[in-house]
Amino acid sequence: MSNEPITLGKALASFDALWSPRVVTRVNDYDVRVAKVEGEHIWHAHDDTDEFFLVLDGELRISLREPGGERTVRLPRGAVFTVPRGVEHRPSAPAAAAILMFEPTGTPTVGDRHAEIPDHIDATTGHALDL
């Protein structure tokens, strides 16, 4: 982690991979991660933690499987949303977008429950930021 300020634009410019978050900093036992996204992620759930999303650029959609049925929330630039622990969800972006996530260190990007992981999804707990 850096002891100097990090601009999110510079952090995002340091990599090109989609669905492959970079850890910008840590707050107590939580990672602050940024990612570039486009297309669909996979359906997955985090059994023991909520997942916070902030859209930095573009639009993110998060489909949710809830007790009352399935729904999709649209998050434009500047919007935040928290997926509650245990809720199956699938993020997607109709075009290139950038997001910030806040979740416990060590949380896998594909959750605790998921189907087969396609090649375009990076199953990681976050990569170090290479500035």
N, C-alpha and C positions, 0 to 999 in steps of 0.2 A: 504494500500500500504506500501511496505517496504522502509525504508530509507537506505537499504543495497543493494549491487549488487545481482542480481538474475541470476543464470545460467539457460539457457533455458532447458538444459538437466535435471537439478534438478526439474524444474517446470513440465516438461513432465512426469518425474518419479513419481510425487506426485499423479497421478490419472490414472485410466484405462479406463474410459468411452469414447466411440467413439461419435463423433459429439456432444461433450459437452464442449465447450471452457471455458478456465480459463483466467481470467484477470490477466496478469502479472504485468502491470503498466498502468498508464494513462499519456498522453501527452496533456496538455490543456484539450479540451473537447473530446478527443479520447481515446478509449481503445486499448491496445496492448494485443491481445488474442492469446493463443496457444491452439491447439486441436489435438487430435489423430483422424484419419479418416480411414475408410475402407468401401468399398461398395459404395452405392449411397445415396446422400442426396436427397432432393426434388427440383422440379422446383419451383423457387420463384424469386421475384424481390424486390429490395429496391428502392422505388420511389424517395427518397430525398437524397440519398447518393451513392457514388461510394463504391466499396468493394475491398480492397487490399489484395492480397495473396502472401506469401513467403513460398516456400516449404523447410522445414528444413530437412526432410528425406523422402525417397520414391519418389513416383510420384503422382501428382494430375492431374486430368483431369477436365476441366470445359466446359460443353456443353452450348452453347449460342443460343438463339433465337433472331436473328437480322433481320432488314428489308429485307436484301438480302437472308435470309434463315437461316438454322441451321448449326452450325459448332462446333467442339470440339477442344480446345487448350490443348496440353500436356505440363505439367510443371514438369521437372525433378528437383531433389534436387538442391537448390540454385537459382531456377528461380522465378521471380516475375511476377504478372499479376494483372491488375486492371479491374474489371467488372464495366462498366459505369452505373451510376444511371438509373433506369428504365428498364434495360435489363434483361429479364428472363434468368436465368442460373441454372445449376444443377451441383454442384461439385461431383466428385466421385474419388475413389482410387481403383485400381485393387488389391492392397495388402496394408498392414499396412503402413501408412504414418503419418508424423507430419507436421503441418502447423502453420504459424503465420499470423494473420489477424490484420489489422489496420482499425478501423471504429469508427464513433461517439459513445460515451457512450450512452447506451440505445438502440442501434440497435438490433432488434431481429434476431436470427439466421435463422428464417424462412421467413424473409422479411415482406413486407407489403401486398404482393399478393402471395398466394400459394394454393395448393390443400390440401387435408386431410393430416395430419401429422402422419406418421407411428410411431410405438412404438420405433424404433431404433434411432429416431431423437429427440434431446433435444431442445424443443422450449424455448430458454432462451435469455437473454441479456448478458450472461456471468456469470460464477460463480467465487467467490473469490478463489484465490489461497491459498491452505492450505499447507504451508510448515512447 
